[in-house]
Amino acid sequence: MKFKAFLTEHGVGLLEKRFLPALDKMGKICHLFLTRDHAIFLHNLLNGDGVQCIAQFRKQALFDDYRISSQNEDRIAFAIDVSLLLRAVRSSVSICTEFGNGPTANRLQIKLVKKLPLNCTQPMPFLTFETKGYKSAVVQDVPISKPLSRAEVLELQTALDLAQDLPPTLVQVPDLSHLQNFVERMKHVGDLLNVSISKYGDLHVQISTTLITLGAEFRKLLVIGEQAEAPSDDRNLSAQTRSERAISRGDAQRVQVSVKHFSRSLQCHLAKPDCTFYGIALQGSCLTVIFQFFIPGTHQTDKSISLHCRLPVLDPGSN
């Protein structure tokens, strides 16, 4: 089992300034799944409790001279502390900036190794960062779990495949800041959030207690997938009534999620996505949030990067 690659300058920027800070907010530990073509960060895929988060990169988006081999179809997976990984990347960047010069400047190598720590009798696995300067090299070891077995990797791959299913209807939220501000206010009101999404391009979020009901509606959003024309006689109705009527017609779905989970998924704005889409899976099995990235300077989707979250549903939902 071997893995070795050089992080490119672009890859370092993606990890250090965008994706690792976002993933760190999602949870302390994640799985890093390495294949022949991709590096994938996975939160909670083997544990149904909590927000599932998947950040997938084609190897060219992060690495140069990428080499991997294993007896499991060249697939390697392990658990890693995201905060330690982020600290190692930042420290390595700092060393590169301060001391890197000459023909080998800014070469940041990452590889899997086994080392014998102090006061230990058994070698332990590490993800090692080696920063090579002109006259010196600095090595940083990030501890990782024992690599997953063949059966565990298959379980992870199966969970990943299942998590790729798209909801039939997705609506684009153009400005996450409005949604973030609303959810921040709602966090002090209650714990449960009702989310409904219609084929008309409406996103309705509401929190209710015995004393107060707060809601926000985003209308006429861009729709991808199944869509429908909103009935003209719905225009003068309240947001809640419109939502109820759309659900009764089969033109909308509603689910209930944790306010805490919803707020946590919004932390993915740290990855600086260009677009955000919300959708409810078939049978209301989960609330899906898809973050889209453009090729810099264009409005074309960067297919080398993907990020999405799946929020567990607390109520079976209605459709």
N, C-alpha and C positions, 0 to 999 in steps of 0.2 A: 504494500500500500504506500504510494508515493504521491506527493503533490508539491509542486514548486512553480512559482510564477513571479514576474515583476509587475508591481502596480504602476500603471501609467500616471502621468501628471493629471490627466482627466479623471482617471479612476480614483485617485487620492482625493481630488476635489469633490467628487460625487459622494464618497464615503464620509470624509471628514466634516464637510460643511453642510451636508444635506441628509443623506439617508441614515447614517448611524445615529445622529441626534434624534431623528424621528423614531427610529427603532428602539432607542433607549427609553423613550417615553411609553412605548407599548408594553415593556416588561423587561425584567433584569436578564433573563436567560432566553436565548433563541437557538434554533438549530441552523447550522450552516451546511448546506447540501451542495456538494461540488460534483459536476458531471463533466463529460467531454466538452460540452458547449456552453454550460451555464454555471453561474454561482447564484444560489438562492438562499435568502434569509427567511426563516419560517418561525412564526410565533404561534404557539398553542395548537398546532396541527395534530399532535398526538394526544392532546388534552382538550376535550370539548368545553372546558370551563374558561370563559373569557373570550376576548376579541382575537380572532384569527387574523394574522397579518402576513402577507407574502410579498417580498421584494425580490424580483428576478432580474438578473443581468446576463446578457450574452457576454461571453468571456472577453470579447474585444472591447466592451464598454469599460472594463476595469483593468484588464491585464495585457501584458506583453509576454511573449515566450512562455505560454501557459502549458504546463506538463502535468498530466495526471495518469495514474495507473492503479488499478486494484483488480482483485479477482472477482469483483462484483460489477462487471460491465463498466469498469472505470468510473464507479460512483463511490463517493466518500461522504459520510455525514457524521456530524458530532454536535454536541451542545457547547455553547460558549457564552460567557458573560459579555453582554453588549458594551457595558460601560468600560470594562477592561480593554476590549478591542478598540473602542473609540480613543481611549487614553493612549494606547500603543501607537495608533495611526497618527494622532496629534503630536506625540513626542517625536516620532520618526520624521514627520514633516518639519518640526522645529530643528532637528539635528541636520536634516538635509539643507535647510535654509541657511543655518548658521555656518556649517562646515563644508557643505558640498561645493566642490569646484573641480576643475580638470575634466578629463575625458569620462570619468565614471560618476560625475556629479548627479545627484538626485535619483540614484538608482535604489529603489526600495524593493527588496526581495522578500517574498513571503513563502513559507514552506512548513510542512508538517515534519516534526521531529519527535524523537523520544529521548528524554534526558533523565538522569538520576539526580533528583533534588537532594539538598542537604538533609541529613537525618532520615533518609528513606532507603529502603532496601530494594524497592522495585522501580524501574524506570517509568516515567509518566509522560503522557502525550502533551505536546505544546504546539501552538501555532506561533512560529517564530518570525519576527521582523528583523531583517538585517539591512542596515543603512550603510552603504559603502561610499565613503568619501575618498579624497585623493590619497591620503596617507593612513587612513584608519577605517575601522568598521565598528558600528555599535549594534549590539544584538539585544532584542527584547523578546521575552518569552511570555505568551499569553496562555495560561492553562486551559485545557479543553477536556471534555469528557472522553472516556474511551470511545473510539469510533463505533458507530452503530453496526450491529451484525447484519448479515444478509437479509434475515427475516425482518429486522427493524427498518432497514432501508426500503424494503418492499412495502412495508406498512406506511412509511413516510411518503413514498412515491404514489401509492394508492390514494392517500389523503390529499396529496397535492393535485392529482388528476381530478378528484371530486370537487376540489375547491375552485377549479377553473370554470365551472359552469356559469354562464351569464344569465341574469334575470331576463325575462321576456321584454320588459320595459325599463329603460334607463332615462333619467332626466338629469340634465346638466345644471349644476348650481354655479353660476358665473362668479360669485364672490363669496368665498367661505367666511370672510370676516363677519358678515351679518349673522350667519348661522352660529359662529363661535360666540359672538356677543350675546345672542339670545340664550344659548345653552348655558353660558356662564351665569346669567341671571336665574335660569331655571334650576340650577344645581342646588339652590338654597330653598327651593319650594317643595320638591319631592324627588323620589328615586326612579319613577317609571315614566317613560316617554312613549307616547303613541305617534307612530309615523305612518302616514298614508301617501301613496304615490299613484297618480292616475295616468291613463293613456292620453289625457288632454295636455299633459305637461305641468301638472300641479303637484307640488310637494307641500304637505301639511304636517306640522309637528305640534304636539299639544301635551301639556302636563296638567293633571287634575288632582286635587285633593278635596276633602270635604268642605274646605273653606274657600278655595280659589281655583280658577282654571286659567291657564295661560296658553296662548297658541300663536303660531306664526305661519303664514302661508306665502309660498313662492309660486307665482302663477305664470302660465304661458312660457315655460322653460323649453329648451330644445329637447326633443324626444328622440331616442334611438331605439329601434325595435318596434314592438306593437304600439300603435297610436290610434287615436280616434278624435273625431270632431266634438268639441264640447257643445251640449245642447244650448240653444239660445235662451231658453227659459230659465237657465241656471244663473244667469248673469247677476240678477239682483238678490240672490240668496246669500245667506251667511256662509262663511268658509266651512263651518262644521256641517251645515246642511248639504252643501255641494259635495263634500267628501262622502257623506252618508249615501247620497243618491248615486254617486259614481260607483260606490262599492256594491250597492244593490243591483245596479245594471251589469256588473261584471267588468266595469271599466277601470276599477282601482282595487288596490289591496291595502290592507292596514295591518301593521304588526306593533307589538309592544316590546321595547328594549330598555335596558338599563341606561339611565342618564349618565352614569359613570362610564359605561362602555362607549356611549355615543361621544362623550367629551374626549375620551382617550383616542378614538379614531380620528378626531379632528386634529390631533397633534401631528398627523402626517403632513400638515401644511409646512412643517419644517423641511420636508424634502423638496419644497418649492415646485409643486405640480403646476401645470398650465391650465388644466381643466379638472373638474371633479364631477363624477356622476353617481347618482343614487338609484338603487333598484331593489325590489323585493323578489326573492327567489320563488320558484314555483311552490305552490302550497304554503307560502309564507314561512318557509323553513329558516330563513335568515335575512338580515338586511345587509346588502352589499354596497360597499363604497369603492369606486374605481377612480384612481388618480392617473391622469394622462399627462404625458410629457412630450413636448415638441422638440424637433431638431433645432438647435439654437439659430435664431434669425429667420425661422420659417414658421408656418402653421401646419407642418407635416408631422405626423406622429412619429416619435422616436421608438421604433419597434425593438430596440436593443435593451429597453428599460421598461419594467412594469411594476406597479404597486397597487395592491388592493387589500381591503379589509372585509371580513365577514363577522357581523355582530350576531350573537346568539339571541334568539327570540324567546321572550318570557311568556308569550301568549301565542297559541296556535295561529292567530290572525284570522282574517276573513277575506274571502275573495269571491 
